[in-house]
Amino acid sequence: MLYSYSTDESAIEFKTQSWTGRNKADTADSTYYSRGSWNNDHIVFHCSGSFNQGYYKLSFKVKSSLATADGVVGTGIMSSNDDKVFALYENKDVETFWKRTVTTFGSIKNEWVEKSIIVSFSKTYKEGKSSSLKETDLSESEITDVNQGIDIIFYNYTNGVENSLYLKDIKIESHTFASK
């Protein structure tokens, strides 16, 4: 089971995927764990409400099944038609483009922690990109990108170990920067 609702945690649970294969020495079977990404092995929350172009804050609580701080959760938000990813901004008082459309938060351990990002429903890119995106590479969104809902993507980016991530209290709300 990769995804489930955990009544114990009152949260959505999603696990790293595993497979069995030969080790590099080809002497024995080993279990390998993969990490998800913005375009595979992810869970999607479709928000069917109509949104406006502008800035929004996505916040959520997350924890890992690992006692060590090795859990990594990734997130991004896609357009109504799933063909564009919205630009991310740092969660600061000043409008600061984050040079990405998807991001990860590391150091997740088995205690609830709140994470948040600012997203622009006015700026899009054709794919998930986690670094080196130039603001000039972005396109202006169209109202059809947001007026039929959005898809919030979460993925378990933990690598090399068995891990479950738990999500709860997912919120998206309009955002205004204190200054530009």
Wavefront OBJ file of the C-alpha trace (Angstrom):
o trace
v 0.000 0.000 0.000
v 1.573 3.284 -1.108
v -1.082 5.786 -0.064
v -3.666 5.636 2.691
v -5.534 7.669 5.246
v -4.151 6.923 8.689
v -6.804 7.142 11.387
v -4.063 6.776 13.997
v -2.351 9.874 12.668
v -5.498 11.628 11.334
v -3.423 12.247 8.242
v -2.710 11.070 4.709
v 0.150 8.554 4.615
v 2.371 7.902 1.611
v 5.363 5.595 1.451
v 8.561 5.251 -0.510
v 8.255 2.624 -3.219
v 10.436 -0.443 -3.044
v 11.539 -3.209 -5.374
v 13.799 -6.224 -5.128
v 16.784 -6.631 -7.416
v 20.301 -7.973 -7.576
v 22.994 -5.962 -5.845
v 25.934 -4.597 -7.872
v 28.032 -7.664 -7.146
v 25.097 -9.771 -8.422
v 25.433 -12.086 -5.428
v 22.105 -11.580 -3.669
v 18.746 -9.946 -3.914
v 18.486 -6.551 -2.237
v 15.589 -4.251 -1.497
v 15.831 -0.795 -3.057
v 13.759 2.290 -2.262
v 13.011 5.003 -4.788
v 12.015 8.580 -4.253
v 9.117 10.272 -5.921
v 9.156 13.454 -7.980
v 6.779 16.135 -9.194
v 5.745 14.034 -12.208
v 5.709 10.477 -10.787
v 5.022 8.635 -7.540
v 3.149 11.547 -6.045
v -0.228 12.234 -4.518
v -2.434 15.010 -5.834
v -5.105 17.036 -4.094
v -7.435 18.528 -6.667
v -8.988 21.735 -5.366
v -12.061 22.137 -7.551
v -12.900 25.677 -6.510
v -12.277 28.603 -8.799
v -9.160 30.630 -7.994
v -7.967 34.043 -9.124
v -4.594 34.911 -10.548
v -2.345 36.276 -7.805
v -0.373 35.036 -4.807
v -1.419 32.231 -2.483
v 0.168 30.597 0.538
v 0.201 26.803 0.729
v 0.791 25.483 4.242
v 0.690 21.964 5.619
v 1.940 19.843 8.484
v 4.189 16.893 7.777
v 6.045 14.216 9.704
v 8.059 11.128 8.848
v 8.072 7.575 10.154
v 11.835 7.981 10.618
v 13.154 8.975 14.039
v 16.128 10.617 12.344
v 15.672 13.816 10.362
v 16.026 12.037 7.003
v 12.499 12.482 5.621
v 12.051 14.752 2.601
v 8.716 16.002 1.254
v 8.368 17.690 -2.126
v 5.550 19.934 -3.298
v 4.317 22.061 -6.187
v 1.028 23.244 -7.684
v -0.208 22.564 -11.216
v -2.757 24.363 -13.373
v -6.357 23.249 -13.965
v -5.333 21.289 -17.062
v -2.175 19.780 -15.484
v -0.032 21.262 -18.259
v 1.736 24.050 -16.319
v 3.396 24.387 -12.923
v 3.073 27.636 -10.974
v 6.081 29.724 -9.878
v 7.153 29.579 -6.220
v 8.234 32.482 -4.040
v 10.055 32.464 -0.731
v 7.816 32.697 2.311
v 9.050 36.157 3.272
v 7.523 39.603 3.697
v 9.126 40.745 0.444
v 8.275 39.342 -2.998
v 11.306 37.153 -3.809
v 11.141 34.727 -6.758
v 12.489 31.359 -5.607
v 13.839 30.249 -9.033
v 11.695 27.106 -8.998
v 8.249 25.607 -9.579
v 8.684 22.630 -7.219
v 10.590 22.383 -3.977
v 11.536 19.976 -1.230
v 11.683 20.328 2.532
v 14.204 18.098 4.277
v 15.037 17.270 7.884
v 11.570 15.787 8.468
v 11.470 13.428 11.431
v 8.679 11.810 13.451
v 7.323 15.057 14.904
v 4.773 17.302 13.212
v 6.305 20.393 11.604
v 4.550 23.075 9.542
v 5.927 23.999 6.125
v 4.741 26.670 3.714
v 5.444 28.212 0.328
v 4.109 31.161 -1.611
v 2.866 30.412 -5.113
v 1.973 32.791 -7.927
v -1.102 31.756 -9.889
v -0.090 34.489 -12.355
v 3.238 32.937 -13.448
v 3.733 29.450 -14.885
v 6.381 27.206 -16.370
v 5.946 24.124 -18.554
v 7.466 21.664 -16.052
v 8.589 21.144 -12.501
v 11.993 22.687 -11.944
v 13.700 22.792 -8.550
v 16.521 25.249 -9.284
v 18.051 27.734 -11.726
v 14.768 28.874 -13.244
v 14.951 32.453 -14.492
v 12.026 34.775 -13.971
v 12.228 35.583 -17.701
v 11.529 31.876 -18.436
v 8.090 32.174 -16.828
v 4.896 32.769 -18.789
v 1.856 34.745 -17.747
v -0.951 32.418 -16.701
v -4.367 32.493 -18.277
v -7.587 32.599 -16.281
v -8.340 29.071 -17.539
v -5.244 27.881 -15.646
v -6.934 28.602 -12.305
v -10.698 28.992 -12.775
v -11.333 25.237 -12.885
v -9.290 24.412 -9.806
v -5.677 23.471 -9.190
v -3.714 20.356 -8.321
v -1.492 20.410 -5.246
v 1.260 17.812 -5.594
v 3.103 16.135 -2.727
v 5.838 13.546 -3.166
v 8.045 11.498 -0.861
v 11.577 12.519 -1.883
v 13.277 10.451 0.840
v 15.983 8.378 -0.823
v 17.359 4.947 -0.062
v 15.309 4.023 3.009
v 11.818 2.828 3.771
v 9.813 5.824 4.929
v 6.234 6.962 5.315
v 5.326 10.626 5.271
v 2.138 11.915 6.893
v 0.331 15.086 5.801
v -2.443 17.012 7.489
v -3.892 20.505 7.844
v -3.329 21.344 4.163
v -4.433 24.924 3.481
v -4.277 27.305 0.559
v -5.171 30.941 1.117
v -4.739 34.275 -0.612
v -1.439 36.008 0.200
v -0.245 39.596 0.131
v 3.413 40.505 0.550
v 4.132 43.163 3.194
v 6.297 45.080 0.714
v 7.794 44.721 -2.754
l 1 2 3 4 5 6 7 8 9 10 11 12 13 14 15 16 17 18 19 20 21 22 23 24 25 26 27 28 29 30 31 32 33 34 35 36 37 38 39 40 41 42 43 44 45 46 47 48 49 50 51 52 53 54 55 56 57 58 59 60 61 62 63 64 65 66 67 68 69 70 71 72 73 74 75 76 77 78 79 80 81 82 83 84 85 86 87 88 89 90 91 92 93 94 95 96 97 98 99 100 101 102 103 104 105 106 107 108 109 110 111 112 113 114 115 116 117 118 119 120 121 122 123 124 125 126 127 128 129 130 131 132 133 134 135 136 137 138 139 140 141 142 143 144 145 146 147 148 149 150 151 152 153 154 155 156 157 158 159 160 161 162 163 164 165 166 167 168 169 170 171 172 173 174 175 176 177 178 179 180
